[in-house]
Each structure stands twice: as structure tokens, then as C-alpha cells.
Amino acid sequence: MLTPAAYHRLARALPYPVGKVRFTGGEPLLRPDFREIVAAFADALPGCDLAVTTNGQLLTRRLPALHAAGLRRATVHVDSLRPGRYRELMGEGDVHEVLQGALDARACLDQVKLNVVVQRDRNDDELRDFLDWSRRTGVEVRFIELMNTGSAVAYTRRAFVSGREIVRRLGATPLQRRSPGDPASLWRAPDGVVFGVIASDTEPFCEACDRVRVSADG
């Protein structure tokens, strides 16, 4: 894997302006040197928006050091608000601790979002519960279509819920995307809550994508 020093050299060598760096995984917070990686990008790309996508299980513990290193945004992946169901879908962890991590992040970072992969007959009955949580906390929720990666085709077909079905069931009205390259379309529920939908399967956005992905080994 690349070291923090290697990431620093990579960031300094980029031949084009970069406005945002997002650390994804796997689970980025499992890397013991993640704080040093964030600091390397903050030093090499001053003013760049540094964000992480995480399952949130280590977020509260690592947040102060990451914020001090330059982290400014976080997206927390949570597929259910119910403890038992959360463990069924996510594998392990305490959903209450994860949600508290998202709230802790909201208290010090510039932006925090919640990502929810919607699956039929698994968690699609919680759409309004997530919007209620969003209204209470001010953390924006984004519903994501289940992606067919080729490893479980039959299950994906059976569990798939389209973005259009999600917004229809919530009775939402469309809003303008924040930017053309943003993967999430924005919607407003009847009670005023704004949420996002990432419909990568039914409404691909590759033509507007302006991202470059770098693997952990460079």
C-alpha cells in the first residue's frame, strides 16, 4: 500500500487542479496511518476539500485527530436504523454508536451525510424512518440503488429498488443537483426534508463524472 509520504508526492505531482479528495474503501478508518494520509493531502493540496466514506464504527474515536489533520466532510454508510437488522445487513457493529458518530462528525465537520443502500424486503420499509431521522438531526440522507457487481445477480435482481420507485413512494419533488458531476440527484419530501438518490444503475451519470480513482497500491 502507498505510504503517507507516497500520497504526498502523488498529490503534489497531479497535473490538474483538484477540488476534492474522498477517501473510500473497504474501510479507511482501519488504516492506522489514516490521520497521516489526511495530513499529507492537506499539506500537498491546500484548500482542497477532504472527505471520507466510512461505516462509522470508528468515527467517534478517530474524529478529533482526523479533523485536526484536515478532514472536512464525512459520509457514513448505514443500511438500517434497527439494531438487529443493521447487524444482518452490515455484518457487525452497534447502529446507535454509528449514528452517534455521524452526529459527532456533524458537530465539527463542514458536512455529514448518511448513505443507505435500499434493498427490497430488507430495509425498504425504513425510507420514511430515515427521513424522520434526517429531519431531527439535520444530516442529509442519500438512498442508493443496489449495484449489480456480478457476484450475486439473482439476489440483486430480486432485491433491487429503483431510484424512481424510491421517490414515488416518498411523494418527492425534484430539485437541482448541486453540481453536474454530483452522483446524487436531490429531492424534497412533502414535509420539506431534502434527500439524495444515487441511481447508478437506472440513471448512470458517467458522462458527467470528473473523478479519478487511485487504488491503495497506486
Residue pairs with C-beta under 8 A, 6 or more apart in sequence:
1 31
1 216
1 217
2 10
2 216
2 217
2 218
3 33
4 33
4 36
4 37
4 39
4 40
5 40
6 218
7 37
7 40
7 41
7 44
8 40
8 41
8 43
8 44
10 214
10 218
11 18
11 21
11 40
11 41
11 44
11 45
12 44
14 45
18 45
18 48
19 48
19 49
20 48
20 49
20 50
20 51
21 41
21 45
21 48
21 49
21 50
21 51
22 51
22 52
22 53
23 34
23 37
23 38
23 50
23 51
23 52
23 53
24 52
24 53
25 53
25 54
26 216
27 54
27 55
27 57
27 58
28 34
28 52
28 53
28 54
29 52
29 54
29 57
29 58
29 59
29 62
30 58
31 37
34 62
34 66
35 62
35 65
35 66
35 69
36 69
38 50
38 52
38 66
38 69
38 70
38 71
39 69
39 70
41 48
41 50
41 70
42 48
42 50
42 69
42 70
49 72
49 73
49 110
50 70
50 71
50 72
50 73
51 71
51 72
51 73
51 74
51 75
51 111
52 66
52 71
52 73
52 74
52 75
53 74
53 75
53 77
53 115
54 74
54 75
54 76
54 77
55 76
55 77
55 78
55 90
55 93
55 98
56 76
56 77
56 78
56 97
56 98
56 99
56 101
56 102
57 92
57 93
57 94
57 97
57 98
57 101
58 101
59 74
59 76
59 98
59 101
59 102
59 104
59 105
60 97
60 100
60 101
60 104
63 101
63 104
63 105
63 108
64 108
67 108
67 109
71 109
72 109
72 110
72 111
73 109
73 110
73 111
73 112
74 102
74 105
74 109
74 111
74 112
74 113
75 112
75 113
75 114
75 115
75 142
76 98
76 101
76 102
76 105
76 112
76 113
76 114
76 115
77 90
77 114
77 115
77 116
77 117
78 86
78 90
78 95
78 98
78 99
78 102
78 114
78 115
78 116
79 86
79 89
79 90
79 116
79 117
79 119
79 122
79 123
80 86
80 88
80 89
80 90
80 95
80 123
80 126
81 95
81 99
81 126
81 129
81 130
81 133
82 95
82 126
83 94
83 95
83 96
85 122
85 123
86 93
86 95
86 98
87 93
88 122
89 119
89 122
89 123
99 133
102 112
102 114
102 137
102 139
103 137
103 139
105 112
106 112
106 137
106 138
106 139
112 139
112 140
113 139
113 140
113 141
113 142
113 196
114 130
114 133
114 134
114 139
114 140
114 141
114 142
115 142
115 144
115 198
116 123
116 126
116 130
116 141
116 142
116 143
116 144
117 144
117 145
117 146
118 124
118 127
118 143
118 144
118 145
118 146
118 161
118 166
119 146
119 159
119 160
119 161
120 158
120 159
120 160
120 161
121 159
122 159
124 161
127 143
127 166
127 169
127 170
128 170
130 141
130 143
130 195
131 141
131 170
131 189
131 191
131 193
131 195
133 139
133 141
134 140
134 141
134 193
134 195
135 191
135 192
135 193
140 194
140 195
140 196
141 195
141 196
142 184
142 195
142 196
142 197
142 198
143 163
143 166
143 195
143 196
143 197
143 198
144 197
144 198
144 200
145 160
145 161
145 162
145 163
145 198
145 199
145 200
145 201
145 202
146 156
146 159
146 160
146 161
146 201
147 156
147 200
147 201
148 156
148 157
148 160
148 201
149 156
160 201
162 199
162 201
162 202
163 185
163 197
163 198
163 199
163 202
163 203
164 199
164 202
166 197
167 174
167 187
167 197
170 187
170 189
170 195
171 189
171 190
172 187
172 188
172 189
172 190
172 195
173 187
173 188
174 185
174 186
174 187
175 186
175 187
175 188
175 194
176 186
177 184
177 185
177 186
178 184
178 186
180 208
181 205
181 208
181 209
181 210
181 211
183 198
183 200
183 205
183 209
184 196
184 197
184 198
185 196
185 197
185 198
185 199
185 203
186 194
186 195
186 196
187 194
187 195
187 196
187 197
188 194
189 195
